[in-house]
Amino acid sequence: MSNNYYYPAIFQPEDIGFSVSVPDLPGCFTQGDTLDEALEMAQEAIGIMLEDIPEKDYPTASNPAKLVTEGDQFVMMVHFDKLAYDKKYNSKAVKKTLSIPAWLNK
């Protein structure tokens, strides 16, 4: 499976910054003071929404051309890198038992 996913997000300019919604992930909303920050926050919000879902069950991204926008809203594709997200937020140590040669143990 690929570690890279792309979801269309609707960006709404606000008085300060942008609010963002990801239609393919119900309840996925965020915001940022700048477009770059809003994009980063959207990537993190997607990660949070997908965290407890097996990768095989991730929703399929919808066609961005079919999303309905109003006023000054616009659609951007948001890249989500599952591996980078896991390295950043799920890097706790996991104990594993293994066997090594005796010479290596000395």
NORQUILIN-V912875 format. One record per residue. N is the residue number from 1. BURIAL is + if it has 24 or more other ideal C-beta (glycine too) atoms within 12 Angstrom, else -. D_CENTER is the distance of its C-alpha to the mean C-alpha in whole Angstrom. Layout:
n->[N N]
burial->[BURIAL BURIAL]
d_center->[D_CENTER D_CENTER]
This chain:
n->[1 2 3 4 5 6 7 8 9 10 11 12 13 14 15 16 17 18 19 20 21 22 23 24 25 26 27 28 29 30 31 32 33 34 35 36 37 38 39 40 41 42 43 44 45 46 47 48 49 50 51 52 53 54 55 56 57 58 59 60 61 62 63 64 65 66 67 68 69 70 71 72 73 74 75 76 77 78 79 80 81 82 83 84 85 86 87 88 89 90 91 92 93 94 95 96 97 98 99 100 101 102 103 104 105 106]
burial->[- - - - + + + + + + + + - - - - - + + + + + + + + - - + + + + + - - - - - + + + + + + + + + + - + + - - - - - - - + - - + - - - - - - - - - - - - - + + + + - + - + - - + - - - - - - - - - - - - - - - - - - - - -]
d_center->[16 14 11 9 8 9 9 11 11 14 15 19 21 22 25 23 20 17 16 13 12 10 13 12 10 13 13 10 12 12 14 15 19 18 16 15 14 12 10 9 9 7 4 5 6 3 4 7 8 7 9 12 12 14 12 15 15 11 12 13 12 15 18 17 21 21 19 22 21 24 26 24 21 19 16 14 11 8 7 4 7 7 10 10 7 10 13 12 12 14 16 19 22 23 27 29 32 34 37 38 42 44 45 41 42 45]
